[in-house]
Amino acid sequence: MSVTKNNGDTFNVTTQKDVFSSQLSKLQQGSIIEVIYSPQDPSKLVFKTQVSEAEVQQAFGSSR
């Protein structure tokens, strides 16, 4: 993926991520995706997407 920094500079990252199936339509080629990345290692990044509490509990178990 090509990541554009706030200052307009871009860099390319190739990475694998696990994502909820409900988010796949938002993560297709050509889509604009907000990410948070580590300035020390830009290949370490997360996608900023919204998922439901039920999806998180299903993936990681209930913390209650």
Summary of the structure (lengths in Angstrom):
residues: 64
radius of gyration: 13.8
end to end distance: 36.7
largest distance: 43.0
contacts: 104
relative contact order: 0.21
helix: 23%
strand: 19%
